[in-house]
Amino acid sequence: MATRRRAREIVLQLLYEADLNPHRDAASARAFIRSRMQGRKALTEFGDGLLQGTLQNRVALDSRISKLATHWSLSRMAVTDRNVLRLGAYEIVFGDTPGRVAVNEAVVLAKRYGDRNSPRFVNGVLDRLMRDQAAG
């Protein structure tokens, strides 16, 4: 299953790791993505772009997410939910992925890796972000 969805799953793993232990260098992260993408160049580049972009813009993304996640601070969120939101927010704000696709893909990740409330939470926050982005 070497698809963009799989690339997002791999990036989510690396974001989770970076959240808890930020010592992996970019070259080893790219090698990890390449190995999981079975050497497919376009998917490796897509995944690496998502990872590096999300990490480089994490402060701005966290600020936007914090404003939209009412009654939740980033530190109180589950690590998985926090990083699914960062990834989805990056795709909405900085990426080429259409907003609705980015939200749907994030919800799929939340269903697979979060708890039973994660999909609704992720959908609500990213939907608000998508509307703010379209209005602004």
C-alpha positions as CSV (number, residue, x, y, z in Angstrom):
1,M,0.0,0.0,0.0
2,A,2.3,2.7,-1.2
3,T,-0.1,5.7,-1.5
4,R,-0.3,9.2,-0.2
5,R,-2.4,8.0,2.7
6,R,0.4,5.6,3.6
7,A,2.9,8.5,3.3
8,R,0.7,10.5,5.8
9,E,0.7,7.5,8.2
10,I,4.5,7.4,8.1
11,V,4.8,11.1,8.6
12,L,2.4,10.9,11.5
13,Q,4.8,8.3,13.1
14,L,7.7,10.7,12.6
15,L,5.8,13.7,14.0
16,Y,4.8,11.6,17.0
17,E,8.4,10.7,17.5
18,A,9.6,14.3,17.1
19,D,7.0,15.4,19.6
20,L,8.4,13.1,22.3
21,N,12.1,12.9,21.2
22,P,13.2,15.5,18.7
23,H,16.6,14.2,18.0
24,R,16.2,12.4,14.6
25,D,18.0,14.3,11.8
26,A,16.3,15.1,8.5
27,A,18.5,12.6,6.5
28,S,17.5,9.6,8.7
29,A,13.8,10.7,8.6
30,R,14.0,10.8,4.8
31,A,15.6,7.4,4.7
32,F,12.9,6.1,7.0
33,I,10.2,7.5,4.6
34,R,12.0,6.1,1.6
35,S,12.3,2.6,3.0
36,R,8.6,2.6,4.0
37,M,7.6,4.0,0.5
38,Q,9.6,1.1,-1.1
39,G,11.8,3.6,-2.9
40,R,9.0,5.3,-4.7
41,K,10.5,8.7,-5.4
42,A,7.3,10.8,-5.7
43,L,5.8,9.4,-2.5
44,T,9.1,9.8,-0.7
45,E,9.2,13.5,-1.8
46,F,5.6,14.0,-0.8
47,G,6.1,12.5,2.7
48,D,9.4,14.3,3.2
49,G,7.8,17.6,2.2
50,L,4.9,17.0,4.6
51,L,7.3,16.2,7.5
52,Q,9.7,19.0,7.0
53,G,7.0,21.5,6.3
54,T,5.0,20.5,9.4
55,L,8.1,20.6,11.6
56,Q,9.3,24.0,10.2
57,N,5.9,25.6,10.6
58,R,5.0,23.9,13.9
59,V,4.9,27.1,16.0
60,A,2.5,28.8,13.6
61,L,0.4,25.7,13.2
62,D,0.2,25.2,17.0
63,S,-0.9,28.8,17.4
64,R,-3.7,28.4,14.8
65,I,-4.8,25.0,16.3
66,S,-4.8,26.4,19.9
67,K,-7.2,29.2,18.9
68,L,-9.6,26.8,17.2
69,A,-9.5,23.9,19.7
70,T,-11.8,25.5,22.3
71,H,-11.4,24.3,25.8
72,W,-8.3,22.3,24.9
73,S,-4.6,23.2,25.2
74,L,-2.1,21.5,23.0
75,S,-0.4,20.0,26.0
76,R,-3.7,18.3,27.2
77,M,-4.4,16.8,23.8
78,A,-3.4,13.2,23.1
79,V,-0.1,13.1,21.2
80,T,-1.7,11.4,18.3
81,D,-4.5,13.9,18.0
82,R,-2.1,16.8,18.3
83,N,0.1,15.5,15.5
84,V,-2.8,14.6,13.2
85,L,-4.1,18.2,13.7
86,R,-0.6,19.6,12.9
87,L,-0.3,17.4,9.7
88,G,-3.9,18.3,8.5
89,A,-3.4,22.0,9.4
90,Y,-0.1,22.1,7.4
91,E,-1.8,20.6,4.4
92,I,-4.7,23.2,4.7
93,V,-2.6,26.2,5.3
94,F,0.7,25.6,3.4
95,G,0.1,22.6,1.2
96,D,-1.4,21.9,-2.3
97,T,-3.9,19.5,-1.0
98,P,-7.5,20.7,-1.3
99,G,-8.9,21.6,2.2
100,R,-11.7,19.0,2.2
101,V,-9.3,16.3,1.2
102,A,-6.8,17.3,3.9
103,V,-9.6,17.2,6.5
104,N,-10.9,13.8,5.3
105,E,-7.4,12.3,5.4
106,A,-6.8,13.6,8.9
107,V,-10.1,12.1,10.0
108,V,-9.0,8.8,8.6
109,L,-5.8,9.0,10.5
110,A,-7.7,9.9,13.7
111,K,-10.0,6.9,13.2
112,R,-7.1,4.6,12.8
113,Y,-4.7,5.8,15.4
114,G,-6.7,7.9,17.9
115,D,-9.5,7.0,20.4
116,R,-13.2,6.9,19.6
117,N,-13.6,10.7,20.1
118,S,-10.6,11.6,18.0
119,P,-12.2,11.7,14.5
120,R,-15.0,14.1,15.6
121,F,-12.5,16.4,17.5
122,V,-10.0,16.4,14.5
123,N,-12.8,17.1,12.0
124,G,-14.2,20.0,14.1
125,V,-10.9,21.8,14.5
126,L,-9.7,21.3,11.0
127,D,-13.1,22.2,9.5
128,R,-12.9,25.5,11.4
129,L,-9.4,26.1,10.2
130,M,-10.4,25.4,6.6
131,R,-13.3,27.9,6.9
132,D,-10.9,30.5,8.4
133,Q,-8.4,29.9,5.7
134,A,-11.1,30.3,3.0
135,A,-12.4,33.5,4.6
136,G,-9.0,35.1,5.1
